[in-house]
Amino acid sequence: MVIHVCGGIAAVKVPGLITDLRREGADVRVALTGAAASFVSSLSLQALSGHQVYSRLLDPGENLDGPGMAHLDLAAWADIHLVVPATASSLARMAAGLADDVVSSTLLATSAPVLVAPAMETNMWCHPATRSNCQTLLGRGVHFVGPVVGRLASGKLGEGRMAEPSQVLAVAAELLRPSGELTGRRVLVTSGGTREPIDPVRFIGNRSSGWMGLALAEGAASRGATVTLVTASALVPRLANIQVVPVETAQEMLDEVLTRLPATQLVLMAAAVADYRSSAPATAKLHRGDSPRLALELVPTPDILGEIVARKPQSCRVVGFAAETEDVRARGRAKLARKGCDMLVANPVSGAHSAMGGQQAEAVALLADGREIEIPWASKQEVAARILDLAEELLGSSPGSRDPA
């Protein structure tokens, strides 16, 4: 594989990534932009990779059977390209199709998978230009890992920190793995916490972040599935093969899910759906000065999981989720029996290991056949991978559930 290093402070993580990749048996070549050399030296990357480092467009390839031009040799040789870190500038250049250095030219010349790990300040990551460039690249099949929320170069805390090398390695491994049970499948994932309006500016909601649903959607897409993410979260998927359908309320989520259900082989109901809504949301903002007290009449929201199970095609498998503060296993078993889904993932959401709102979780997967499988405290990407492994087992016993070629 080729690691393309761009000019950001997160480039200091690249030596560790190279070390991890070589420990896993990968043959690694490195290409540098001009700016990247300010953050990490070619000599150190050469020592760690065991190969010359490419920094000029016409550098001859070392032991690469090609025409002797770096960008063409690297493009044809690599089975995957990692852009680490991907700066706002490098994303813009990729989206524009520029090819005036060894990195941009190689990425334009390759037909192998490209995985980018963005790293930048929050305002740069959230800027409409960057988001537009990312959507352009996603549409071309470029894969993304991160960024995550963390401490940035400015010292501030926000979204834009590069994913850790272990996360980059895990996603790269998924992209390179042989096609599995999800190849050719249509997977529907729900995520985030729904919002039920009280008035135009207030709502009934919960602490769900949407990270678990996002991890499931990206994990399923990396395994070859065509994924639809019906989401009440603002988190944006950064892998191809994911159609995003934004919603706010439980009713909107139900409507979108049922529309797509007939063509779906696997449903992963990771959304935290509000159980109640206001019976009569105000059409104008409520003002505290107008009344010293406010009384709301709450009525149940639709039972999305129950509706899915009742209406799903015979070959479709359904995985539900339960967030519980106590008696997690017993309450999860009761919900599994009540809803009739194929598997239910029960998460504790109190104490030090709460799954709600963060990027780590633990769970117990309860299957309809009676098995109970512990999933220990880990990143939500790792938890999602274990859930998808179990979902693949469920699909393996589902005849006629793969899209025709």
Backbone hydrogen bonds in HBPLUS format (Angstrom, degrees):
<---DONOR---> <-ACCEPTOR-->    atom                        ^
c    i                          cat <-CA-CA->   ^        H-A-AA   ^      H-
h    n   atom  resd res      DA  || num        DHA   H-A  angle D-A-AA Bond
n    s   type  num  typ     dist DA aas  dist angle  dist       angle   num
A0029-ARG N   A0001-MET O   2.92 MM  28  6.31 156.8  1.97 157.6 164.8     1
A0002-VAL N   A0080-ILE O   3.17 MM  78  6.65 158.4  2.22 155.1 161.2     2
A0082-LEU N   A0002-VAL O   2.83 MM  80  6.21 166.9  1.85 164.0 168.6     3
A0003-ILE N   A0029-ARG O   2.85 MM  26  6.32 159.9  1.89 158.6 162.7     4
A0031-ALA N   A0003-ILE O   2.93 MM  28  6.26 161.9  1.96 154.7 157.3     5
A0004-HIS N   A0082-LEU O   2.63 MM  78  5.93 171.1  1.64 169.2 172.5     6
A0084-VAL N   A0004-HIS O   2.87 MM  80  6.04 144.6  1.99 147.0 158.7     7
A0005-VAL N   A0031-ALA O   2.86 MM  26  6.24 164.7  1.88 168.1 169.0     8
A0033-THR N   A0005-VAL O   3.10 MM  28  6.42 152.8  2.18 176.7 174.8     9
A0008-GLY N   A0006-CYS O   3.02 MM   2  6.12 126.8  2.31 113.3  98.0    10
A0011-ALA N   A0008-GLY O   2.88 MM   3  5.68 163.3  1.90 125.1 129.2    11
A0012-VAL N   A0009-ILE O   3.19 MM   3  6.21 176.1  2.19 126.9 127.7    12
A0013-LYS N   A0010-ALA O   2.98 MM   3  5.73 168.7  1.99 121.4 125.1    13
A0014-VAL N   A0011-ALA O   3.04 MM   3  5.40 159.9  2.08 111.8 118.2    14
A0017-LEU N   A0013-LYS O   3.16 MM   4  6.49 152.1  2.25 147.8 156.2    15
A0017-LEU N   A0014-VAL O   2.99 MM   3  4.93 114.3  2.43  97.3 113.9    16
A0018-ILE N   A0014-VAL O   2.88 MM   4  6.16 162.1  1.91 164.9 169.0    17
A0019-THR N   A0015-PRO O   3.02 MM   4  6.25 160.2  2.06 147.4 152.8    18
A0020-ASP N   A0016-GLY O   2.99 MM   4  6.23 159.0  2.03 147.2 152.5    19
A0021-LEU N   A0017-LEU O   2.88 MM   4  6.10 160.7  1.91 152.8 158.3    20
A0022-ARG N   A0018-ILE O   2.93 MM   4  6.12 163.5  1.96 154.1 158.0    21
A0023-ARG N   A0019-THR O   3.00 MM   4  6.16 147.0  2.11 141.9 151.4    22
A0024-GLU N   A0020-ASP O   3.14 MM   4  6.43 135.9  2.35 138.8 149.7    23
A0024-GLU N   A0021-LEU O   3.07 MM   3  5.12 129.4  2.34  94.9 108.3    24
A0026-ALA N   A0021-LEU O   2.99 MM   5  5.38 162.3  2.02 146.8 141.3    25
A0025-GLY N   A0022-ARG O   2.97 MM   3  4.90 156.3  2.02 100.0 107.2    26
A0054-TYR N   A0030-VAL O   2.90 MM  24  6.23 170.2  1.91 157.9 156.4    27
A0032-LEU N   A0054-TYR O   2.76 MM  22  6.18 156.1  1.82 165.2 172.3    28
A0038-SER N   A0035-ALA O   3.09 MM   3  5.70 162.1  2.12 116.4 122.0    29
A0039-PHE N   A0036-ALA O   2.91 MM   3  5.51 161.3  1.95 119.8 125.8    30
A0040-VAL N   A0036-ALA O   3.20 MM   4  6.47 149.0  2.30 155.3 164.5    31
A0045-LEU N   A0041-SER O   3.26 MM   4  6.56 162.6  2.29 148.6 153.2    32
A0046-GLN N   A0042-SER O   2.83 MM   4  5.98 149.6  1.93 148.8 157.7    33
A0047-ALA N   A0043-LEU O   2.97 MM   4  6.18 156.2  2.03 145.5 151.6    34
A0048-LEU N   A0044-SER O   3.04 MM   4  6.24 155.9  2.10 145.8 151.9    35
A0049-SER N   A0045-LEU O   2.94 MM   4  5.95 158.4  1.98 143.9 149.9    36
A0050-GLY N   A0046-GLN O   2.83 MM   4  5.56 144.8  1.95 140.9 149.9    37
A0059-ASP N   A0056-ARG O   3.20 MM   3  5.38 166.9  2.22 113.8 113.4    38
A0070-ALA N   A0059-ASP O   2.81 MM  11  5.09 119.6  2.17 144.4 162.4    39
A0066-GLY N   A0064-LEU O   2.81 MM   2  5.77 110.4  2.30 119.3 102.5    40
A0073-ASP N   A0069-MET O   2.87 MM   4  5.95 167.4  1.88 167.1 170.9    41
A0074-LEU N   A0070-ALA O   2.85 MM   4  5.91 173.4  1.86 158.8 160.9    42
A0075-ALA N   A0071-HIS O   3.04 MM   4  5.91 152.8  2.12 132.2 140.5    43
A0076-ALA N   A0072-LEU O   3.13 MM   4  6.18 155.9  2.19 142.6 147.5    44
A0077-TRP N   A0073-ASP O   2.97 MM   4  6.02 146.7  2.08 144.7 154.5    45
A0078-ALA N   A0074-LEU O   3.19 MM   4  6.02 173.1  2.19 152.8 152.6    46
A0081-HIS N   A0113-PRO O   2.93 MM  32  6.32 156.5  1.99 155.5 163.3    47
A0115-LEU N   A0081-HIS O   2.80 MM  34  6.16 167.7  1.82 169.2 173.5    48
A0083-VAL N   A0115-LEU O   2.82 MM  32  6.22 159.4  1.86 153.1 158.9    49
A0117-ALA N   A0083-VAL O   2.93 MM  34  6.14 159.9  1.97 172.4 165.9    50
A0086-ALA N   A0117-ALA O   2.89 MM  31  5.40 164.0  1.92 122.8 124.6    51
A0119-ALA N   A0086-ALA O   3.08 MM  33  5.93 143.8  2.21 142.1 138.9    52
A0091-LEU N   A0087-THR O   2.98 MM   4  6.24 159.3  2.02 154.5 159.6    53
A0092-ALA N   A0088-ALA O   3.05 MM   4  6.22 156.5  2.10 143.4 149.9    54
A0093-ARG N   A0089-SER O   2.90 MM   4  6.15 156.2  1.96 150.1 156.9    55
A0094-MET N   A0090-SER O   2.92 MM   4  6.10 157.0  1.97 145.8 151.9    56
A0095-ALA N   A0091-LEU O   2.93 MM   4  6.13 161.7  1.96 148.3 153.4    57
A0096-ALA N   A0092-ALA O   2.95 MM   4  6.12 147.1  2.06 143.4 152.3    58
A0097-GLY N   A0093-ARG O   3.02 MM   4  6.12 118.2  2.42 135.2 150.0    59
A0098-LEU N   A0093-ARG O   3.08 MM   5  5.38 158.1  2.12 155.0 155.5    60
A0097-GLY N   A0094-MET O   3.10 MM   3  5.08 144.8  2.23  97.4 108.0    61
A0105-SER N   A0101-ASP O   3.00 MM   4  5.92 159.5  2.04 152.6 159.3    62
A0106-THR N   A0102-VAL O   3.11 MM   4  5.94 153.2  2.18 130.9 138.2    63
A0107-LEU N   A0103-VAL O   3.05 MM   4  6.27 167.1  2.07 157.2 160.4    64
A0108-LEU N   A0104-SER O   3.09 MM   4  6.20 142.7  2.23 138.0 147.7    65
A0109-ALA N   A0105-SER O   3.01 MM   4  6.14 135.6  2.21 139.8 151.6    66
A0109-ALA N   A0106-THR O   3.08 MM   3  5.07 127.9  2.36  94.4 108.5    67
A0110-THR N   A0106-THR O   3.09 MM   4  6.16 128.0  2.37 149.2 160.7    68
A0143-HIS N   A0114-VAL O   2.86 MM  29  6.04 173.5  1.87 171.0 168.8    69
A0116-VAL N   A0143-HIS O   2.84 MM  27  6.26 162.3  1.87 154.8 156.5    70
A0145-VAL N   A0116-VAL O   3.02 MM  29  6.38 145.1  2.15 163.4 166.5    71
A0120-MET N   A0160-GLY O   2.91 MM  40  5.00 154.6  1.97 134.5 142.9    72
A0124-MET N   A0121-GLU O   3.08 MM   3  5.39 122.4  2.42 104.5 118.8    73
A0125-TRP N   A0121-GLU O   2.97 MM   4  6.29 159.9  2.01 156.6 163.0    74
A0126-CYS N   A0122-THR O   2.84 MM   4  6.03 157.6  1.89 157.4 163.5    75
A0127-HIS N   A0123-ASN O   3.05 MM   4  5.90 114.7  2.50 130.1 143.3    76
A0127-HIS N   A0124-MET O   3.33 MM   3  5.17 149.4  2.43  94.4 103.2    77
A0130-THR N   A0127-HIS O   3.01 MM   3  5.42 117.5  2.41 110.0 124.2    78
A0131-ARG N   A0127-HIS O   3.02 MM   4  6.34 168.2  2.04 161.6 165.2    79
A0132-SER N   A0128-PRO O   2.86 MM   4  5.93 154.8  1.93 142.9 150.1    80
A0133-ASN N   A0129-ALA O   2.95 MM   4  6.19 155.5  2.01 144.6 151.2    81
A0134-CYS N   A0130-THR O   2.89 MM   4  6.17 156.1  1.95 152.4 159.0    82
A0135-GLN N   A0131-ARG O   2.98 MM   4  6.24 158.2  2.03 148.3 153.7    83
A0136-THR N   A0132-SER O   2.97 MM   4  6.23 152.7  2.04 146.6 154.3    84
A0137-LEU N   A0133-ASN O   2.97 MM   4  6.27 158.5  2.02 148.7 153.9    85
A0138-LEU N   A0134-CYS O   2.80 MM   4  6.05 160.0  1.84 153.3 159.4    86
A0139-GLY N   A0135-GLN O   2.97 MM   4  6.11 154.9  2.03 143.2 149.6    87
A0140-ARG N   A0137-LEU O   2.97 MM   3  5.03 137.9  2.16  97.8 110.4    88
A0142-VAL N   A0137-LEU O   3.02 MM   5  5.37 162.3  2.05 149.0 143.2    89
A0141-GLY N   A0138-LEU O   2.96 MM   3  5.11 160.5  2.00 107.6 113.3    90
A0144-PHE N   A0238-ARG O   2.34 MM  94  4.47 123.0  1.64 153.9 173.6    91
A0148-VAL N   A0161-ARG O   2.79 MM  13  5.21 164.6  1.82 154.3 156.6    92
A0160-GLY N   A0148-VAL O   3.11 MM  12  5.79 158.5  2.16 135.8 139.2    93
A0161-ARG N   A0148-VAL O   3.04 MM  13  5.21 139.2  2.21 169.7 158.2    94
A0150-GLY N   A0158-GLY O   2.95 MM   8  5.51 161.4  1.99 137.0 137.5    95
A0158-GLY N   A0150-GLY O   3.00 MM   8  5.51 165.7  2.03 147.2 147.1    96
A0152-LEU N   A0156-LYS O   2.84 MM   4  5.54 161.7  1.87 166.0 172.3    97
A0155-GLY N   A0152-LEU O   2.88 MM   3  5.27 157.2  1.93 113.3 121.0    98
A0167-GLN N   A0164-GLU O   2.83 MM   3  5.33 127.9  2.11 113.5 127.2    99
A0168-VAL N   A0164-GLU O   3.10 MM   4  6.50 158.2  2.15 154.9 161.7   100
A0169-LEU N   A0165-PRO O   2.87 MM   4  6.04 163.8  1.90 152.4 156.8   101
A0170-ALA N   A0166-SER O   3.01 MM   4  6.14 152.8  2.09 137.1 144.4   102
A0171-VAL N   A0167-GLN O   3.04 MM   4  6.29 162.8  2.07 153.3 156.4   103
A0172-ALA N   A0168-VAL O   2.95 MM   4  6.12 163.0  1.97 152.1 157.5   104
A0173-ALA N   A0169-LEU O   2.90 MM   4  6.10 154.1  1.96 147.5 154.5   105
A0174-GLU N   A0170-ALA O   3.06 MM   4  6.36 149.1  2.16 141.7 149.7   106
A0175-LEU N   A0171-VAL O   2.99 MM   4  6.32 153.9  2.06 150.6 157.3   107
A0176-LEU N   A0172-ALA O   3.11 MM   4  6.33 137.1  2.30 141.6 152.9   108
A0176-LEU N   A0173-ALA O   3.22 MM   3  5.13 129.3  2.49  92.2 105.4   109
A0177-ARG N   A0173-ALA O   2.95 MM   4  5.99 120.9  2.31 140.8 155.4   110
A0177-ARG N   A0174-GLU O   3.35 MM   3  5.18 144.9  2.48  93.0 102.7   111
A0183-THR N   A0180-GLY O   3.21 MM   3  5.77 166.0  2.23 117.1 121.4   112
A0185-ARG N   A0182-LEU O   3.05 MM   3  5.16 163.2  2.07 128.2 126.4   113
A0403-ASP N   A0184-GLY O   3.04 MM 219  5.37 155.2  2.10 143.3 146.9   114
A0226-THR N   A0185-ARG O   2.90 MM  41  6.21 170.9  1.91 171.6 172.5   115
A0265-GLN N   A0186-ARG O   2.90 MM  79  5.49 163.4  1.93 146.4 151.8   116
A0266-LEU N   A0186-ARG O   3.32 MM  80  6.67 146.9  2.44 155.0 155.7   117
A0187-VAL N   A0226-THR O   2.92 MM  39  6.12 161.5  1.96 148.3 154.5   118
A0228-THR N   A0187-VAL O   2.89 MM  41  6.35 154.4  1.95 158.9 167.3   119
A0188-LEU N   A0266-LEU O   2.83 MM  78  6.25 164.7  1.85 164.0 169.1   120
A0268-LEU N   A0188-LEU O   2.83 MM  80  6.26 160.2  1.87 161.0 167.1   121
A0189-VAL N   A0228-THR O   2.86 MM  39  6.22 166.9  1.87 166.2 170.4   122
A0230-VAL N   A0189-VAL O   2.80 MM  41  6.16 153.7  1.87 166.7 171.1   123
A0190-THR N   A0268-LEU O   3.05 MM  78  6.48 158.5  2.09 157.9 158.1   124
A0191-SER N   A0230-VAL O   3.11 MM  39  6.53 144.3  2.24 145.8 149.5   125
A0232-ALA N   A0191-SER O   2.99 MM  41  6.24 165.5  2.01 143.4 146.2   126
A0272-ALA N   A0192-GLY O   2.87 MM  80  5.93 153.7  1.94 134.7 143.5   127
A0194-THR N   A0272-ALA O   3.25 MM  78  6.64 147.9  2.36 139.4 146.5   128
A0195-ARG N   A0248-GLU O   2.67 MM  53  5.33 162.6  1.70 141.2 147.4   129
A0196-GLU N   A0204-ILE O   2.96 MM   8  4.99 169.8  1.97 144.5 146.7   130
A0204-ILE N   A0196-GLU O   2.72 MM   8  4.99 158.8  1.76 141.2 146.9   131
A0198-ILE N   A0202-ARG O   2.90 MM   4  5.35 173.3  1.91 129.4 129.7   132
A0282-ALA N   A0198-ILE O   2.84 MM  84  6.20 154.0  1.91 156.6 148.3   133
A0199-ASP N   A0202-ARG O   3.47 MM   3  5.37 164.9  2.50 125.7 127.2   134
A0214-LEU N   A0210-GLY O   3.03 MM   4  6.20 158.8  2.08 150.7 157.3   135
A0215-ALA N   A0211-TRP O   2.87 MM   4  6.07 158.8  1.91 149.9 155.5   136
A0216-LEU N   A0212-MET O   2.92 MM   4  6.19 156.4  1.98 151.8 158.2   137
A0217-ALA N   A0213-GLY O   2.90 MM   4  6.11 161.7  1.93 150.1 155.1   138
A0218-GLU N   A0214-LEU O   2.92 MM   4  6.11 169.4  1.93 155.4 158.0   139
A0219-GLY N   A0215-ALA O   2.85 MM   4  5.86 153.5  1.92 140.9 149.4   140
A0220-ALA N   A0216-LEU O   2.86 MM   4  6.00 160.2  1.90 150.0 154.8   141
A0221-ALA N   A0217-ALA O   2.98 MM   4  6.16 158.3  2.03 146.1 152.4   142
A0222-SER N   A0218-GLU O   2.92 MM   4  6.08 154.7  1.98 145.7 152.4   143
A0223-ARG N   A0220-ALA O   3.13 MM   3  5.12 139.0  2.30  95.3 107.2   144
A0225-ALA N   A0220-ALA O   3.08 MM   5  5.53 154.7  2.14 153.5 145.5   145
A0224-GLY N   A0221-ALA O   3.04 MM   3  5.24 158.3  2.09 111.3 113.4   146
A0227-VAL N   A0241-ASN O   2.84 MM  14  5.89 164.2  1.86 169.0 168.2   147
A0243-GLN N   A0227-VAL O   2.77 MM  16  6.21 162.3  1.80 153.5 157.0   148
A0229-LEU N   A0243-GLN O   2.73 MM  14  6.00 167.5  1.75 163.3 167.1   149
A0245-VAL N   A0229-LEU O   2.82 MM  16  5.99 168.7  1.84 154.8 152.7   150
A0231-THR N   A0245-VAL O   2.99 MM  14  6.19 149.6  2.09 140.3 149.9   151
A0247-VAL N   A0231-THR O   2.89 MM  16  5.82 154.6  1.95 146.1 146.0   152
A0253-MET N   A0249-THR O   3.03 MM   4  6.31 159.0  2.07 147.3 153.3   153
A0254-LEU N   A0250-ALA O   2.90 MM   4  6.13 162.6  1.93 151.3 155.8   154
A0255-ASP N   A0251-GLN O   2.95 MM   4  6.16 165.3  1.97 151.9 155.5   155
A0256-GLU N   A0252-GLU O   3.05 MM   4  6.28 164.1  2.08 152.4 155.8   156
A0257-VAL N   A0253-MET O   2.95 MM   4  6.11 161.2  1.99 153.8 159.4   157
A0258-LEU N   A0254-LEU O   2.93 MM   4  6.07 171.6  1.94 158.9 160.8   158
A0259-THR N   A0255-ASP O   3.14 MM   4  6.26 148.9  2.25 141.9 149.9   159
A0260-ARG N   A0257-VAL O   3.09 MM   3  5.40 127.5  2.37 102.9 115.6   160
A0261-LEU N   A0257-VAL O   2.91 MM   4  5.92 125.7  2.22 146.6 162.7   161
A0263-ALA N   A0260-ARG O   3.29 MM   3  6.05 145.5  2.42 120.9 128.1   162
A0264-THR N   A0261-LEU O   3.03 MM   3  5.10 168.7  2.04 118.9 120.5   163
A0317-ARG N   A0265-GLN O   2.96 MM  52  6.21 159.0  2.00 137.2 139.5   164
A0267-VAL N   A0317-ARG O   2.92 MM  50  6.37 157.3  1.97 159.6 166.7   165
A0319-VAL N   A0267-VAL O   2.82 MM  52  6.05 162.1  1.86 159.2 165.4   166
A0270-ALA N   A0268-LEU O   3.09 MM   2  5.84 132.6  2.32 104.2  91.1   167
A0269-MET N   A0319-VAL O   2.88 MM  50  6.10 169.0  1.89 178.4 176.1   168
A0301-THR N   A0275-ASP O   2.99 MM  26  5.45 154.4  2.05 124.6 126.1   169
A0277-ARG N   A0299-VAL O   2.85 MM  22  5.53 155.4  1.91 158.0 165.5   170
A0299-VAL N   A0277-ARG O   2.85 MM  22  5.53 161.0  1.89 159.7 164.5   171
A0279-SER N   A0297-GLU O   2.86 MM  18  5.73 161.3  1.89 167.4 165.0   172
A0290-ASP N   A0287-HIS O   3.01 MM   3  5.53 154.3  2.08 114.1 121.8   173
A0291-SER N   A0288-ARG O   3.34 MM   3  5.81 147.2  2.46 108.8 116.1   174
A0307-GLU N   A0303-ASP O   2.97 MM   4  6.19 157.1  2.02 151.8 158.4   175
A0308-ILE N   A0304-ILE O   2.93 MM   4  6.18 155.3  1.99 152.3 159.2   176
A0309-VAL N   A0305-LEU O   3.05 MM   4  6.30 169.5  2.06 155.3 156.8   177
A0310-ALA N   A0306-GLY O   3.04 MM   4  6.18 155.8  2.10 144.6 151.6   178
A0311-ARG N   A0307-GLU O   3.05 MM   4  6.12 142.4  2.19 144.1 152.7   179
A0312-LYS N   A0308-ILE O   2.86 MM   4  5.59 127.7  2.14 154.7 163.7   180
A0316-CYS N   A0313-PRO O   3.10 MM   3  5.34 156.1  2.16 109.3 116.8   181
A0342-ASP N   A0318-VAL O   3.00 MM  24  5.50 136.2  2.19 142.2 155.4   182
A0320-GLY N   A0343-MET O   2.86 MM  23  6.31 155.6  1.92 159.7 158.6   183
A0345-VAL N   A0320-GLY O   2.83 MM  25  6.23 161.6  1.86 145.6 147.2   184
A0322-ALA N   A0345-VAL O   2.89 MM  23  6.19 150.2  1.98 150.7 148.3   185
A0347-ASN N   A0322-ALA O   2.76 MM  25  6.11 163.2  1.79 163.2 169.0   186
A0324-GLU N   A0347-ASN O   2.90 MM  23  6.15 170.2  1.91 171.3 174.6   187
A0349-VAL N   A0324-GLU O   2.93 MM  25  5.75 148.5  2.04 140.8 144.1   188
A0331-ARG N   A0327-ASP O   2.84 MM   4  5.87 171.2  1.85 165.8 168.9   189
A0332-GLY N   A0328-VAL O   2.91 MM   4  5.88 147.7  2.02 139.3 149.1   190
A0333-ARG N   A0329-ARG O   2.89 MM   4  6.13 157.8  1.94 150.0 155.4   191
A0334-ALA N   A0330-ALA O   3.01 MM   4  6.26 156.6  2.07 146.2 152.5   192
A0335-LYS N   A0331-ARG O   2.98 MM   4  6.19 154.2  2.05 144.0 150.7   193
A0336-LEU N   A0332-GLY O   2.88 MM   4  6.11 158.0  1.93 150.9 157.2   194
A0337-ALA N   A0333-ARG O   3.04 MM   4  6.28 160.2  2.08 148.8 153.1   195
A0338-ARG N   A0334-ALA O   2.94 MM   4  6.09 152.9  2.02 142.7 151.0   196
A0339-LYS N   A0335-LYS O   2.81 MM   4  5.89 161.6  1.84 155.5 159.1   197
A0340-GLY N   A0336-LEU O   2.94 MM   4  5.77 153.6  2.01 141.6 149.3   198
A0368-ALA N   A0342-ASP O   3.07 MM  26  5.32 158.8  2.11 148.0 142.0   199
A0344-LEU N   A0366-LEU O   2.80 MM  22  5.16 158.9  1.84 148.8 156.2   200
A0366-LEU N   A0344-LEU O   2.82 MM  22  5.16 177.1  1.82 155.9 156.1   201
A0346-ALA N   A0364-VAL O   3.03 MM  18  5.41 171.7  2.04 152.4 149.9   202
A0364-VAL N   A0346-ALA O   3.06 MM  18  5.41 147.7  2.17 142.0 152.0   203
A0355-ALA N   A0348-PRO O   3.03 MM   7  6.33 154.1  2.09 148.2 154.1   204
A0380-LYS N   A0359-GLN O   3.01 MM  21  5.66 153.3  2.09 137.5 133.5   205
A0361-ALA N   A0378-ALA O   2.90 MM  17  5.76 156.9  1.96 163.6 170.4   206
A0378-ALA N   A0361-ALA O   2.96 MM  17  5.76 154.1  2.02 152.7 156.9   207
A0363-ALA N   A0375-ILE O   2.96 MM  12  5.09 165.0  1.99 148.1 151.6   208
A0375-ILE N   A0363-ALA O   2.79 MM  12  5.09 162.2  1.82 158.5 152.7   209
A0365-ALA N   A0373-ILE O   2.80 MM   8  5.02 166.8  1.82 150.4 147.9   210
A0373-ILE N   A0365-ALA O   2.91 MM   8  5.02 165.7  1.93 144.2 148.6   211
A0367-LEU N   A0371-ARG O   2.98 MM   4  5.29 175.1  1.98 156.8 158.4   212
A0370-GLY N   A0367-LEU O   2.95 MM   3  5.53 159.8  1.99 121.8 124.0   213
A0382-GLU N   A0379-SER O   3.01 MM   3  5.28 119.4  2.40 101.4 115.5   214
A0383-VAL N   A0379-SER O   2.97 MM   4  6.34 160.9  2.01 154.1 160.0   215
A0384-ALA N   A0380-LYS O   2.81 MM   4  5.80 158.3  1.85 139.8 146.5   216
A0385-ALA N   A0381-GLN O   2.99 MM   4  6.19 147.9  2.09 138.8 147.2   217
A0386-ARG N   A0382-GLU O   3.16 MM   4  6.51 151.8  2.25 145.0 151.3   218
A0387-ILE N   A0383-VAL O   3.01 MM   4  6.34 158.8  2.06 151.7 157.9   219
A0388-LEU N   A0384-ALA O   2.87 MM   4  6.10 157.7  1.91 151.4 157.5   220
A0389-ASP N   A0385-ALA O   2.96 MM   4  6.21 146.0  2.08 140.6 149.8   221
A0390-LEU N   A0386-ARG O   3.15 MM   4  6.48 157.5  2.20 148.2 152.7   222
A0391-ALA N   A0387-ILE O   2.87 MM   4  6.18 150.6  1.95 145.8 155.3   223
A0392-GLU N   A0388-LEU O   2.86 MM   4  6.05 150.0  1.95 146.9 153.7   224
A0393-GLU N   A0389-ASP O   3.24 MM   4  6.62 146.4  2.36 138.8 147.2   225
A0394-LEU N   A0390-LEU O   3.09 MM   4  6.50 152.6  2.17 145.2 152.4   226
A0395-LEU N   A0391-ALA O   2.94 MM   4  6.27 155.2  2.01 149.6 156.1   227
A0396-GLY N   A0392-GLU O   2.92 MM   4  6.09 137.0  2.10 140.8 152.6   228
A0396-GLY N   A0393-GLU O   3.17 MM   3  5.03 125.8  2.48  90.8 105.0   229
A0397-SER N   A0394-LEU O   3.28 MM   3  5.74 152.0  2.36 105.9 113.1   230
A0398-SER N   A0395-LEU O   2.93 MM   3  4.90 159.1  1.98 113.4 113.8   231
